[in-house]
Structures are given as structure tokens and as C-alpha cells.
Amino acid sequence: MSRIRLHVRGSRLATAGAVTATATLLAAALSPAADADDRPTRAGAIENAAEVLADRAESLGLTTAQDTAVRDVIVDADGTQHVRYDRTYRQLPVLGGDFVVHLAKDGTYRGASRATTRPISLSSIAPSVSAPKAADLAANALRAANLGETLKKLTARPKLVVDALHGAPKLAWRTDVVAQDSLGNPAARTVLTDARTGAQIDAWDSIETATGDGKSLYGGTVPLETTVSGSTYQLKDPTRGGTYTGDAANRTDLCVLAVCLNRAPATVFTDADNHWGTGTTAERSTAAVDAQYGTDVTWDYYEDVHGRRGIAGDGKGSFNRVHYGKGYNNAFWDDSCFCMTYGDGDGTQLGPLVSLDVAGHEMTHGVTSKTAALTYSGESGGLNEATSDIFGTLVEFHAGNASDPGDYLIGEKIVRPGFGRSALRYMDKPSKDGSSVDCWSATTAALDVHYSSGVGNHFAYLLAEGSGPKTVNGVSYNSPTCDGSSVTGIGRAKLGKIWYRALTVYMTSSTNYAGARTATLNAAKDLYGAGSVEYGAVAAAWKAVKVG
């Protein structure tokens, strides 16, 4: 279990113009330009549309083998009517058979919107592929979509349909297959199979997603991908491996170590309108917004920059639990549950530990566990912590969030005035926290890993930004070297690429600082060449912290 040990002592917003334009459009739509009493009713619109269907059946592609059913009706403020239909063929649902009839206020036909204009006619509706065979094919498709993970409680329900979505209409099995993954989370897929040949026509996730937003504690209003569940929304992101956030309800007995593998860790947050949180701690879902957003942005950083999809690189999401314990001044990653846990802080020294860089830090412990697996003690433990600080920082820069701009301070958003300093850790000069070291020495291995990490953090800052005074995003830094040398930085992007390659290709569980120097030099040589400026900068930055 890897922790940010603190050792505490004693969405895009609409522009004003856009808002005004929207308000104007709504006012026009809702104004009583048409006499409200004369506006057609839903029943009247359906009756008008039925007459149109009878008169225009042939032009709409309707035959005696087909039936229609009203799905929805919209009557505009000016009396215009829109009646949406689903269609069946010989009592089988027609995928792509839906259409909308548009009518004027007086019921006269204006036109139609049709999913398909092809004639729907089949020689037979007797399948060659059996329903059990279709179910097996769909189950295999779900397993493949979940990368071969063992699924439990799997059920598959095939239904015979006419597929008019994919070219010429054909007989098909539509199979909804659902299961649970190893964490008990739902996995669901709809698979469309040719009922004559058994070939898969199409497949799609059948757990619906929606784009909402949340008012966070630290990052302003942020976008969130969520899951539709009946009439509510779950704070679960199917676009990022099913990552979700749950409420630990201030308990400490949830999912400790291996217990998490076989039961749900916390209650998944739900919301009625997909607008989450209030931006204050008074609403429990606010901390969840920060945690979910942090997870999303960290996922995006690793995928966008390093091509790594998910913490383990397998496309599967981790999960968060917030409101852990009471006044808990910590956050931690747990490999056994593949999850992150956030305390609310005591409110005096620390607030809720759900800031963006802390999220990036915690998820990076998971990346490390799946790659170099740096042992969490001695110098390798310091490198483990430094790796999380480095990538937590790069995640914050990558997010580009104006409410929480990137910096080289760790946890600055969660620190309260009573803490006695402005951040948990400082990468430009780690010793500013009172315990971490700036330079390597023979005693570094004996330090707590949160303090020996200072050597790696200092190296990373120097490699990215260089030595001496500098201002980045309004924050002033002045990073000294341990040998009096001057170091020229090569930028954050190259730091990230070099450290990631070193971590994933060259470091092992026992790598110490000397080994990290070799690993990063090898990475720089791979990426930029042995005689490159970047290779020289890596060597200079390690020398500046007395490694090598």
C-alpha cells in the first residue's frame, strides 16, 4: 500500500454572448406567438400523422407486412408536429426502421426523416443460426471486448430482428449480453449477428454514457463522462475503462487489501441531472468530482503522451473512494484493490486530499507497480515516490486547467494555513519541506521514502527547467545545484518521455539512484541519441544532485 505520507506535526463555462444567445432562443421558442389554445395536442398530432401514413404508405416504404408504433411526439410552440415511429416487419423489430413524420400546424404533411430508405422485404424469417449459437457468439464478443478477463454471472438474450442499419435489410440476432467483472462492475454489450451466416455485423457497449459536469473543490467546473442508469447517472466513466468513484461513508473497514477483490468497495455516487457537486465540502459529491476528474485527466495524460491506456496498460479502469475515515490526513493507492482512497483532511492543516496532482501521484503508484515495481523502501522506495511526484506534476501541467495551473509544488491546493507551509513537497528545492533532501549521500537509503524522494524530484526539476531563478505559471522558483554547477533544462515533455521509458524499460524492483542514472541515460540515448543535448542534460542533472 503506497501512501502520500504527510507526517503532520502538533467544463468550460459559456461566454456571456453564448448565454445571451441561448436565452434569446429560448424566449423565442417559448413565446405565445401561436395561440396556445389552438396548438395541436399530442393525441391530435398522432391522429394527423396516422392519416399521413395511410395516404403516403408507399412513399414512406410501408407495406402490409409492416406495422408502426409511436415512440415520441413533439409539438412546437408554433403548432408544428413531429411524430416519431418505430417499425416492425412480420412482427420482428426493424433496426433502422424508425422514422419521423413532420406536419404543419393544420396537420398537412411537410416531410419525413427516415433512418433507411431501402425497401424492407425478406424471403424468410427463419434463421439458419440457432439462438443458443448466437448467444455463444455474443458472449465471446463480450469477453474479447473485456480483454479476456474472467467474467461471472454472464447472461445472453438473443432476439430475432431485421437489420436495416447495415446495407440491405437482413435477418439478424440482436443479443444483449451482460456480466460482472472481477470487481463486481457491470459489463454489457449488444452484438448483432447475421442469422444466416453467424458473422458478426456489429457490436456496441450497451451501458450508456453521458457527458455531464461537476463543480469541484480545486479545479472549477470540470467535464465528466458518466453512465446512465435508469433515470439517474452514475459517476462511472465507460470511456476510460469503467473508472468510477464511490463514497466510503467515513468508514475505515472497507476493502482492506485482498478483501477488495471480490466485493464492491464503496457506494458509487449517483445524480439526477448529471450536474455534480457544489464546489464546497457541504455536498459530499463535490470531493467525488475532484477524484473522478483527477482520474480522467491522469488517464488522458498517460494515453495522450505515452500511449498507455489505463494504469496497467490493459484498458481497465481503477476506482476511487472518497470520504475515507474521519479527519483522515492522507491518500493512498492500494494495488490489491487497484484503487485510490482519499481522506477528507482535518480541516485545520489539510483539506480533502483530492487535488489533481495528488490523484496523478496515486495513480502513478499503480503504473509503477505494473512496470518497474520499485520496492517501497530504501533508495528504490524514494524513486517510487519521486516517480509519483514527477508524473503527478506532469498530469497537472497536461490538464491545462486555469483554476489549477501546473506547478512544481505537490499538494498545494489541499494545504491549509495551519499546516505551516504552502505545499506538501517542493520539487525545485525539496528541503523546503523541512525533511526531504536535495542531494544524494551515503545516508539517503536510510531515510523515509517520502524524504529520500527529494533527490529524484530535484533531478526532475533541474532536467525540465534548469537551475537558478525562474517563474512558471506565476510561481517563482530558485533551484540550486549541489555542486555549484549550472544546469540548462530541456523541458517537461522530454523529462516525461525519458523518465517513462526508464521506468518501463530499464528500472527494476531494486533500482537505486545510481541505477536510475543509468536507466535515464539509456532512455535518453534511445530517444535522442548518445551525443544529444538531452543525453548530456540528463548526465548534468544527476551530477548536480550528486549522483554519478
C-alpha positions in Angstrom: 0.0 0.0 0.0 1.7 3.2 -1.2 0.8 6.5 0.5 1.4 10.2 0.3 2.7 10.3 3.9 2.3 13.7 5.3 3.9 13.5 8.7 1.7 16.3 10.1 3.3 17.8 13.2 1.5 19.0 16.5 -16.1 22.3 -18.0 -15.8 25.0 -19.9 -18.1 27.9 -19.0 -20.3 29.5 -21.5 -19.4 33.0 -22.6 -21.7 35.9 -21.8 -22.5 36.2 -25.5 -23.4 32.5 -25.7 -25.6 32.7 -22.6 -27.4 35.7 -24.1 -27.9 34.0 -27.4 -29.3 30.9 -25.7 -31.7 32.9 -23.6 -32.9 34.7 -26.7 -33.6 31.4 -28.5 -35.5 30.0 -25.5 -37.6 33.1 -25.2 -38.5 32.9 -28.9 -39.4 29.2 -28.6 -41.5 29.7 -25.5 -43.3 32.9 -26.5 -47.0 32.5 -27.2 -46.7 33.5 -30.9 -49.2 30.8 -31.8 -52.4 30.8 -29.8 -51.8 28.3 -27.1 -55.4 27.2 -27.1 -55.2 26.4 -30.8 -52.0 24.4 -30.6 -52.4 20.7 -31.5 -52.4 18.2 -28.7 -50.2 15.0 -28.6 -53.3 13.0 -29.4 -54.2 15.3 -32.3 -50.7 15.1 -33.7 -50.8 11.3 -33.6 -54.2 11.3 -35.4 -52.9 13.7 -38.0 -49.8 11.5 -38.6 -51.9 8.4 -38.9 -53.8 9.9 -41.7 -50.5 10.8 -43.4 -49.3 7.2 -43.1 -52.4 5.9 -44.7 -52.1 8.3 -47.6 -48.3 8.1 -48.1 -47.5 4.5 -47.1 -45.8 3.7 -50.4 -43.6 6.7 -50.4 -42.6 6.0 -46.8 -41.7 2.4 -47.7 -44.5 0.9 -45.7 -46.1 -2.4 -46.7 -48.8 -4.7 -45.4 -46.1 -6.8 -43.8 -45.1 -3.9 -41.6 -46.6 -2.3 -38.5 -45.7 1.0 -36.8 -45.7 2.2 -33.2 -45.4 5.8 -32.0 -42.3 6.3 -29.9 -42.4 10.0 -29.3 -44.3 13.2 -30.2 -43.1 16.8 -30.1 -45.4 19.8 -30.8 -43.6 23.0 -31.2 -44.8 26.4 -29.9 -46.0 27.4 -33.4 -48.0 24.2 -33.7 -45.6 22.2 -35.9 -45.8 18.5 -35.1 -43.2 15.8 -35.2 -44.3 12.2 -34.7 -41.6 9.5 -34.3 -42.3 5.9 -35.2 -40.6 2.5 -34.7 -41.3 -0.2 -37.2 -41.7 -4.0 -37.3 -41.6 -6.4 -40.2 -43.7 -9.5 -39.8 -43.7 -8.7 -36.0 -39.9 -8.5 -35.9 -38.3 -5.2 -34.7 -36.6 -3.4 -37.6 -33.3 -1.8 -36.6 -33.0 1.3 -38.7 -36.7 1.2 -39.4 -37.5 4.3 -37.4 -38.7 7.5 -39.0 -40.2 10.9 -38.1 -43.2 12.4 -39.8 -43.2 16.3 -39.8 -46.6 18.1 -40.0 -47.7 21.7 -40.2 -49.9 23.2 -37.5 -53.0 22.3 -39.6 -51.8 18.7 -39.9 -50.6 18.8 -43.5 -47.6 16.8 -44.4 -44.2 18.6 -44.5 -41.8 15.8 -44.9 -40.2 12.8 -43.2 -36.8 11.9 -41.7 -36.1 8.2 -42.3 -33.3 6.0 -40.9 -33.3 4.0 -44.1 -34.9 4.5 -47.5 -34.3 0.9 -48.6 -37.3 -1.4 -49.1 -37.8 -3.9 -46.3 -38.7 -7.3 -47.6 -37.2 -10.7 -46.7 -37.8 -14.1 -48.4 -38.0 -15.8 -45.0 -37.7 -15.0 -41.3 -36.5 -18.5 -40.3 -32.9 -18.3 -39.0 -30.1 -20.7 -40.0 -28.1 -19.9 -36.9 -29.8 -21.0 -33.7 -30.5 -18.8 -30.7 -28.0 -20.7 -28.4 -25.3 -20.3 -31.1 -26.0 -16.6 -31.3 -25.8 -16.3 -27.5 -22.3 -18.1 -27.5 -21.0 -15.8 -30.2 -22.2 -12.7 -28.3 -20.7 -14.0 -25.0 -17.3 -14.4 -26.8 -17.6 -10.9 -28.2 -18.1 -9.5 -24.6 -15.1 -11.5 -23.4 -13.0 -10.1 -26.2 -14.1 -6.6 -25.5 -13.0 -7.1 -21.9 -9.6 -8.3 -23.0 -10.2 -11.9 -21.9 -10.9 -11.1 -18.3 -12.8 -13.8 -16.4 -16.5 -12.7 -16.3 -19.1 -14.0 -13.9 -22.9 -14.1 -13.9 -22.9 -13.9 -17.7 -26.3 -14.0 -19.4 -27.1 -13.6 -23.1 -30.5 -13.0 -24.5 -30.8 -13.2 -28.3 -33.8 -11.7 -30.1 -34.6 -12.1 -33.8 -34.7 -8.7 -35.7 -34.4 -7.3 -39.1 -31.3 -5.3 -39.6 -31.8 -2.3 -41.8 -28.9 -0.4 -40.4 -26.1 -2.1 -42.3 -26.8 -2.1 -46.0 -29.6 -4.3 -47.5 -32.1 -5.4 -44.8 -31.3 -8.9 -43.4 -32.4 -11.3 -40.7 -30.2 -11.0 -37.6 -29.9 -11.9 -34.0 -29.6 -9.0 -31.6 -28.1 -10.3 -28.4 -27.8 -8.3 -25.2 -25.1 -9.9 -23.1 -24.3 -8.8 -19.6 -21.9 -10.0 -16.9 -19.8 -8.8 -13.9 -16.1 -8.3 -13.9 -13.8 -9.3 -11.0 -14.7 -6.2 -9.1 -18.4 -6.7 -9.5 -18.8 -3.9 -12.0 -21.3 -4.4 -14.9 -20.0 -5.3 -18.3 -22.5 -5.2 -21.1 -22.5 -5.4 -24.9 -25.1 -5.6 -27.7 -24.0 -7.9 -30.5 -25.6 -8.1 -33.9 -25.1 -11.4 -35.7 -26.2 -12.4 -39.2 -28.9 -15.1 -38.6 -28.0 -16.8 -41.9 -24.1 -17.0 -41.7 -23.3 -16.3 -38.0 -21.0 -13.4 -39.0 -20.9 -10.5 -36.6 -22.5 -7.5 -38.2 -21.8 -5.0 -35.4 -21.3 -4.7 -31.6 -21.5 -1.9 -29.2 -21.4 -1.2 -25.5 -24.9 -1.2 -24.0 -24.1 0.7 -20.9 -25.0 4.2 -21.9 -22.7 7.2 -21.3 -23.4 10.8 -20.9 -21.3 14.0 -20.6 -22.0 15.9 -17.5 -20.1 18.4 -15.4 -19.1 18.9 -11.8 -18.2 21.8 -9.6 -15.0 20.7 -7.9 -13.2 21.9 -4.8 -10.0 22.7 -6.6 -10.4 22.7 -10.3 -13.5 24.8 -11.0 -16.3 23.4 -13.2 -15.0 20.3 -15.0 -16.4 17.9 -17.6 -17.3 14.3 -16.5 -18.2 11.3 -18.6 -20.8 9.3 -16.7 -23.1 6.3 -17.1 -26.8 6.3 -17.5 -28.5 4.0 -15.0 -32.3 4.1 -15.4 -33.4 7.6 -14.5 -30.2 8.5 -12.8 -26.5 8.9 -13.6 -23.6 7.0 -12.1 -20.2 8.7 -11.6 -18.6 6.0 -13.7 -16.7 6.6 -16.9 -17.1 3.8 -19.5 -14.8 5.7 -21.9 -11.9 5.3 -19.6 -12.2 1.6 -18.6 -15.1 1.9 -16.3 -13.3 4.1 -13.8 -15.7 5.2 -11.0 -15.9 7.0 -7.7 -17.7 5.8 -4.6 -18.5 7.1 -1.1 -16.6 5.3 1.7 -19.1 6.9 4.1 -16.3 7.8 6.5 -15.6 4.2 7.3 -12.2 2.6 7.5 -13.1 -1.1 7.3 -13.9 -1.2 3.6 -12.0 -3.4 1.2 -8.7 -3.7 3.0 -6.1 -5.4 0.9 -7.3 -8.6 -0.8 -10.9 -8.3 0.5 -11.4 -5.7 -2.2 -11.0 -8.2 -5.0 -14.4 -9.8 -4.5 -16.8 -7.1 -3.3 -17.7 -3.5 -4.0 -15.5 -1.0 -2.2 -18.0 1.8 -1.7 -21.3 3.1 -2.9 -21.0 4.6 -6.4 -22.1 8.2 -6.5 -25.4 8.9 -8.4 -27.0 12.1 -9.5 -30.4 13.0 -11.0 -29.4 15.7 -13.5 -25.7 14.9 -14.3 -24.5 18.2 -12.8 -22.4 17.1 -9.8 -21.2 18.9 -6.7 -21.5 22.5 -5.5 -17.8 23.4 -5.2 -18.0 23.2 -1.4 -17.5 20.4 1.2 -21.1 20.8 2.2 -22.0 18.5 -0.7 -20.5 15.0 -0.5 -20.3 14.6 -4.2 -18.0 17.6 -4.6 -14.9 15.7 -3.4 -16.0 12.9 -5.8 -16.0 15.3 -8.7 -12.3 16.2 -7.9 -11.4 12.5 -7.6 -13.1 11.4 -10.8 -11.7 14.4 -12.7 -8.2 13.6 -11.4 -8.6 10.1 -12.6 -9.8 11.2 -16.0 -7.0 13.6 -16.5 -4.4 11.1 -15.4 -5.8 8.5 -17.7 -5.6 11.1 -20.6 -2.0 12.1 -19.8 -0.7 8.5 -19.9 -2.7 7.7 -23.1 -2.1 11.0 -24.9 1.6 11.3 -24.1 2.8 7.7 -23.6 0.2 5.7 -25.5 -0.6 3.8 -22.3 -4.3 3.1 -22.0 -5.1 2.6 -18.3 -2.9 2.2 -15.3 -2.0 -1.4 -16.1 -1.9 -0.6 -19.8 -4.7 -3.0 -20.4 -7.6 -0.6 -20.9 -9.1 -1.3 -17.5 -10.1 1.4 -15.1 -9.2 1.7 -11.4 -11.6 3.2 -8.9 -11.7 5.9 -6.2 -13.3 6.1 -2.8 -13.6 9.4 -1.1 -14.6 10.4 2.5 -12.4 7.7 4.0 -12.3 7.8 7.8 -12.8 10.9 9.9 -10.4 13.8 9.6 -8.0 11.4 7.7 -5.0 13.4 6.6 -3.8 11.1 3.9 -4.5 9.5 0.5 -3.2 6.2 -0.8 -3.0 3.7 -3.7 -3.7 0.0 -2.9 -2.5 -2.5 -5.6 -4.7 -5.3 -4.2 -7.9 -3.4 -4.9 -6.5 -1.4 -7.8 -8.0 1.7 -6.2 -7.3 5.1 -4.7 -8.5 6.2 -1.3 -8.9 9.8 -0.2 -9.3 11.2 3.3 -11.2 14.5 4.0 -8.3 16.0 5.9 -8.8 17.5 9.4 -9.8 20.9 8.0 -7.2 22.6 10.0 -3.9 21.6 8.4 -5.3 19.8 5.4 -8.5 19.8 3.3 -9.8 16.9 1.3 -6.9 15.2 -0.4 -8.5 15.1 -3.8 -6.4 17.6 -5.7 -5.3 16.9 -9.2 -1.6 16.4 -8.5 -2.4 14.0 -5.7 -4.7 12.0 -8.0 -1.9 11.8 -10.6 0.5 10.8 -7.8 -1.6 8.0 -6.5 -2.5 6.5 -9.9 1.2 6.6 -10.8 1.9 4.2 -7.9 -0.2 1.8 -9.9 1.7 2.4 -13.1 5.0 1.8 -11.2 3.6 -1.4 -9.6 2.8 -2.7 -13.2 6.2 -1.8 -14.6 9.4 -1.5 -12.6 7.6 -2.4 -9.3 10.2 -0.4 -7.3 10.4 -1.8 -3.8 8.9 0.6 -1.3 11.9 1.0 0.9 15.4 2.4 0.7 16.5 4.3 -2.4 14.1 2.3 -4.6 11.3 3.5 -2.4 12.5 7.1 -2.8 12.4 6.6 -6.5 8.9 5.1 -6.3 7.7 8.3 -4.5 9.7 10.6 -6.8 8.1 8.8 -9.8 4.7 9.6 -8.5 5.6 13.2 -7.8 7.1 13.6 -11.2 4.1 12.3 -13.1 1.6 13.9 -10.7 3.2 17.2 -11.7 3.2 16.4 -15.4 -0.5 15.4 -15.2 -1.3 18.8 -13.6 0.5 20.6 -16.4 -1.1 18.4 -19.1 -4.6 19.2 -17.8 -4.2 22.9 -18.6 -6.8 23.8 -16.0 -6.8 27.6 -15.4 -8.3 27.0 -11.9 -5.4 24.7 -11.0 -2.4 25.6 -13.3 0.6 23.3 -13.4 3.4 23.9 -10.9 6.2 22.1 -9.2 4.5 22.1 -5.8 2.9 18.9 -4.6 -0.5 19.2 -2.8 -0.5 23.0 -2.7 -4.3 23.0 -3.1 -5.0 20.8 -0.1 -2.7 22.7 2.4 -4.4 25.0 4.9 -2.8 27.9 6.7 -2.4 25.8 9.9 -0.1 23.4 8.1 2.9 25.8 8.4 3.9 25.7 4.7 2.4 26.2 1.3 2.7 22.7 -0.1 3.5 19.1 0.9 6.6 18.9 -1.2 8.7 21.3 -3.4 10.5 19.8 -6.4 12.8 22.8 -7.1 14.3 22.6 -3.6 12.9 19.6 -1.7 14.5 20.5 1.6 12.0 23.4 1.9 9.5 20.9 3.4 11.9 20.6 6.4 12.6 16.8 6.0 13.4 16.0 2.4 16.9 16.0 0.9 18.1 18.0 -2.1 21.3 15.9 -2.7 22.3 12.3 -2.6 24.6 11.0 0.2 25.5 7.6 1.7 22.7 8.0 4.2 19.9 8.6 1.6 18.8 5.0 1.7 18.1 5.1 5.4 15.6 7.9 5.1 11.8 7.6 4.9 10.9 7.1 1.2 8.9 10.4 1.2 12.1 12.3 2.1 14.7 10.3 0.0 12.4 11.1 -2.9 13.8 14.6 -2.8 16.9 13.5 -4.8 14.7 12.3 -7.7 12.4 15.3 -7.5 15.3 17.7 -7.6 16.8 15.9 -10.6 13.5 16.1 -12.4 13.0 19.8 -11.8 16.6 20.5 -13.0 16.2 18.4 -16.1 13.0 20.1 -17.1 13.6 23.7 -16.0 17.3 24.1 -15.2 18.9 25.7 -12.2 18.6 29.3 -10.9 15.6 31.6 -10.6 12.6 31.1 -12.8 8.9 31.8 -12.9 6.4 29.3 -14.3 2.7 30.0 -14.4 3.1 32.8 -11.9 5.1 30.7 -9.3 8.7 31.7 -8.6 11.4 29.0 -8.2 15.1 29.1 -7.5 16.6 25.7 -7.8 20.3 25.4 -6.6 22.6 22.6 -7.5 24.5 20.5 -5.0 27.9 21.0 -6.8 27.6 24.7 -7.7 27.1 23.8 -11.4 24.7 25.4 -13.8 22.1 23.2 -15.5 20.0 24.0 -18.6 16.6 22.4 -18.7 15.2 20.5 -21.7 11.5 20.9 -20.9 8.8 18.9 -19.2 7.8 16.9 -22.3 11.3 15.4 -22.6 11.6 14.8 -18.9 8.3 12.8 -19.1 9.4 10.8 -22.1 12.8 10.0 -20.6 11.5 9.1 -17.1 8.7 7.0 -18.5 11.0 5.0 -20.8 13.5 4.5 -18.0 10.7 3.3 -15.7 9.0 0.9 -18.1 12.1 -0.4 -19.9 15.2 -0.2 -17.7 14.3 0.1 -14.0 13.6 -2.9 -11.8 12.4 -3.5 -8.3 15.8 -2.9 -6.8 16.9 0.1 -8.8 18.7 2.7 -6.7 19.7 6.3 -7.6 22.9 5.1 -9.4 20.7 2.6 -11.3 18.2 5.4 -12.1 21.0 7.5 -13.6 22.0 4.6 -15.9 18.3 3.9 -16.7 17.6 7.5 -17.7 20.8 7.8 -19.7 19.8 4.7 -21.6 16.4 6.1 -22.2 17.8 9.4 -23.4 20.2 7.6 -25.7 17.2 5.5 -27.1 15.1 8.6 -27.6 17.6 11.3 -28.7 21.0 9.7 -29.3 24.1 9.2 -27.2 25.6 12.5 -28.3 22.4 14.5 -28.0 21.8 17.6 -25.9 19.2 15.6 -24.0 21.7 12.9 -23.1 24.1 15.5 -21.8 21.4 17.2 -19.8 20.4 14.0 -18.0 24.1 13.5 -17.0 24.4 17.1 -15.9 21.2 17.0 -13.8 22.3 13.8 -12.0 25.7 15.3 -11.3 24.0 18.4 -9.9 22.3 16.3 -7.2 25.5 14.3 -6.5 24.5 11.1 -8.3 27.3 9.8 -10.6 
